[in-house]
Every structure is written in structure tokens, then in C-alpha cells.
């Protein structure tokens, strides 16, 4: 999560000087190149097999949507606000797992999901003073990432995690190419910006690989607590480097989201323990 917060900050800085499409294209190509270089021959064959997998293609589609909404949001919205709304991702995963994977979610967790999204509305505050329409892009990102993570659990087990991650970065590159075509072309990178782009790729690839591997071998709900730390890192970076000062409503909404997500996590752990303790018939 710290790596993702650093990547977000670097992206936000780069988009002040470079077109969005160029940033997305370079991030996507850089990340794909890193994974393609380190995954070995079996992983590279996995990348090719992934193009024939409908599950991987659906996952790539979700990745395209998240890239097309998250990076513009970073450029337009305070990083603290983006991170606060992003904390609703575990709640969206819980809802998606219930609706599309048939996981049992009781009324308590559905209530927590509802409370969490009330927190999102407090941050975005549609129709009220201080409303930032671009912040709604993060909500689209949250939904698309929830679908991406759920789909990841259906990716063929023999497909290496590095190959799946490579596909994800290629999807971002494709979206970046489209944005770049619409914006009128790229601009030359200065040496400092080239270094920042390389650092963003390094941070993004390390965090992304960890998420893909964890989602494939672990319970999605068990990963929730670790996602919360992204908000802390992002707010610290936002205050230190972008002079951001989240207002009271943003902090209250973030607290509501975190409380709802943490309750959901605790409830899912309790239900999981109860199922394991139940005697076999």
C-alpha cells in the first residue's frame, strides 16, 4: 500500500506537465516490460495464453476502466480525497462477491456496505458546496477494481501471477494510447520526469504483483486491513508534498468508510471461523 501511495503521488506530479495519455501509456508499457522481463519463459508463454482466456480478457476490461478513471482523478482531485474514496474498495468487493460469486453476506455486512457508501457520498458531496465532479471518477474506479479482483479469483490456476499482472499493465497502455490519440500527441520527457516515471513504474509493479498474488492465494476479506494503510500514507504525502488539508467532512466520510470496512472484515472473520468450527455432516 505504501508503494501504491508513492506511485499515486508521482503520477499526480507528472500529470501537471505531461498529457494524461502519455503518463498512462508509459506506465503501462513500463510495467508490462518489467513483468515480461522477470517472469521467465513459462510466464511469457502464460502472457500469450492469456490472450486466449476469456476470464483474463474480462479482467483486462475492468483494468481499462480503472485506469481510465483513476489516473484522471489523481490529476484533478486532491490525493487525500482520492485515497479516502478508494477505501470503499473492500466494501465493493464484499458486495460483488455476494452478487456474482454467490458468497453469503448477511444483513449486518450489507448494512456496513451501505454505511460505507454513505461515507463516500459525504466525501464526494454531490449537489452540495465543495462538490468535485471528478471525485466521482474514483467511485467508478472502486467498482471496476472490485470486479477486477473478483475476476482474478477465476483466472486459470496454471496462469502465472506475473503473466496476469503483465496483462493488467498492457490494458492501461492501450487506454493511454487512446487518450493520447485524442489529446493531440506526446511531449518530450525531461530527465527528472524520466526518473520519476521510472520510480512510478517500480512502485506500481511491486505493489501490483503483491496484490495479484495475494488475491489468488488468499481470502479477499483477509486482505482488507492492509488496504486501509494506503489512506494513511496518501494523506501524509498529500499534506507533505501537495499542501493538502482535508476538511472535516472528508475526514468524517473517510472515518465512516474505514469503520464500515473494518466491521465487515471482523464480521467475515467471525463467519469464517464459525464455518470451520461447524461439525461435518
N, C-alpha and C positions, 0 to 999 in steps of 0.2 A: 504494500500500500504506500510506503514511503517512496518507492521507485515511481509509482504512478503519479504521486503528488509532484515530484520533481519534473517528470515528463510534462504534466499539465502546465506547470509554471514556464517551462522552456517553450512550449507551444504558444502559450499566451504572449510571451515576449516576441517570438518570431513572427507572429501574425500582425504585429504592429508595423512590420517592414516588408513582409513578403505576402503574396496572394495566398488565400486560404488553400486553393487547389494545389499550389506548389508545395506548401507545407505538408498537406495530406499525401501527395504523390511521393515526396522524398521520404516521409516517414514510412509509408507503405513499402516502397521499394527497398529502403534500408533495412527494415525489419525482416522482410522476406529474404533478402540476401544473407542476413546474419543466420537465420534459421536454416536456410538451404545449405550454408557452409558447414554448419555444426551437426546436422542430423545424420550424416553418413549416407552410404549407398541405400540402405534399407529405407531410411527416412525419405530420400529423394524419390525412390520408387513409390513410397506412400503418397507423396505430393501428386504424382501422376495419377495414381489410383483414386485420389480424392476427387479429381475432375469427373470421375465416373460414378461417384457416390451422390445420390440424391440428398442424403442427410447432410453431407458436407456442403453441397450447393445451397441448401436452405440455410445452413449456418452462415455461409458467406453472405447471403442476402441480409440476414439480421446484422451482420458485421457492417455491411454497406450502409444500412440505415443508421446505425450507431455512430459511424464515422462521419456521415453527412450531417448529423445534428450536434454531436458533442464538440467537435473542433470549432465550428462556427459559434457555439455557445461560449466556449472558452475565450474566443476573440472578443465577444460582445458583452459578456456578463462578468462581474467580479468572481474570481476563482473561489472565494468563500461561499458564494451563493450556489455556484455550480456544484461544489462538493457537498453542500448541505442537501440539495435536492437529490443528489446521487445516492445519498444514504438510504433512499427508499428502494434501492435495487433489491435487497434481500426480501423485502415485503412483496415486491413484484414477482420474485422467484417463487415465493410461497404460493401466491395466487396462481401463477402459471403452472406450477407442479400439480396443484389441485385440479385445475381445469383441463390440462392436457396430458398429464401423466397418471391421473386417477389417484393421486395421493390423498389420503384422508386429512381434511383440515376442518376442525370443529369451529363452533361459533365464536369461541374465545379468540382464536387466531384470525378469523375473518374480521372480528371487531378490531383487533390490533392493526390489521391491514388498513381498515377504514380510517382509524385514528392517524396512522402514519401518513396517509394521503391527505388528510386534513392539514397535517403539518406542512406538506408540500404546497398546498394552497395558501397557507399563511406566508410562505416564502415568496411564491410567485405573485400572490395577491391580485388575481385578475379583477379588473374593474375598480380597483382602489388606487389611491395616490401612491406612487412609487412602483406601479406595475411595470415590469420589464418583460415585454412580449418574448424576447429572445430566451428568457429563462425557461419558457415552456418547451424549448428545444431539448433541454435536459430531461424533461419528463418523457419525451419520445425516446431519448437515449436509454432511459431506465427500462422502459417497456421492451425495447429491442434487445438490450443486453440480457434481460430476463429470459426472453425467447432463445437467445444465443446460448446461454448457459444450460437451459433445459435441453436444447437440441444437442449440445455437446455430450450429454449423457447417453445419447442414442447413436453417436458416431461409432462405426465398427471398431471393436476392441483391438483388432490387429493393425489399426492405423496409428502410427506413432504420434505422440502429442506434438512433437516438433513439426510434423507434416501438417497437422491441423492448424497450428499457430501460423505456419507459413501461408496457408490459405487465407487466414484472417487478415494478415498484412497485405496480401495481394488484393483482397477485396477493398481495403482502404485506398490502395494505389489506384485502382480502377475508378473509384469515386473521385479521387483527387484529380485524375486526368480529365474527367468530365467537368469538374469545377473549373479547372484551368482553361479548358476549351471555351467555356462561357465567359471567363473573366478577361480574356484577351492575351494570355501568354505569361510566361515566367519572367522573373528578373534575376540578374546575376547575384550570387551569394557572396557576401564579404567573408573574409577569413574568420572573424569572430562568429558570424552566423553559421558558417560551416561547422565550427567547433560545437556550437550549441545544438545544431541539428544532430551531429554525431552523438552528443550526450543524451539527447532526447530519444534517439533510436536505442542506445544502450539501456537506458532506464526502462523504456517501453517493452523491449524484448525480454528483459529479465523478469519484469512483473507479469507480462503476458504469459510466458511459459509456465510460471508458477501457478497462475490461475487455471490454465488449461489442464495441467497435470493434477491439480487438487480437485477440480470439478469431476475429473474422470475416475478418480480412485476414492473420493470421499463423499460423504453426505453433504448435499448443498447447504443444509441448515447449519451444519457444524462449522462451516466456513464463515458464517455471518459475523461473529465478533471481530474477526480480523479486518473486515471491510470497514468497520467503524473508525479505525485509526486513520483512514485516509482523510476524514474530515479534520482531525486534529492537525495533521501535517499540512493540509491545504490552507487552513486558517492561519497557521503560523507563517507559512510562506507568503500568503496574501498580505498579512499585516507587515511583515518584514521587508518585502520587496515591491509590493504594489500599493502600499499605503492604504490598504482596505480597512474599514472599520464596520463590521456587520452591525446592523441596527437591532433593536430589541425584538422586533417581530421576526426577523430572520433567525436570531438565536433561539427564540421560543419555538419556532417551527422546527428547527433542527433538533432541539431537545425532545420535541414530541415524536419526531421520526425515530430518533435513537431509542427512546423509551419503548415505542411500539415494536421496533425491530428486535430489541433485546428481549422483550417479553415473549415475542414469537419464538425466538431462539430457545429460551428457557422452557417454554411450553412444548416445543418439538422434542427437546431432550427428554422431558418427563414422559411424553407419549412413547418415545422410542424405548426408554428403559422399561416401561410397563409392558410393551410388546415382547421384549426379550425375556422378561421375567415370567410371562404367561406360560403355563404348562402346555406342552404339545399334546394334541388330541390323538 
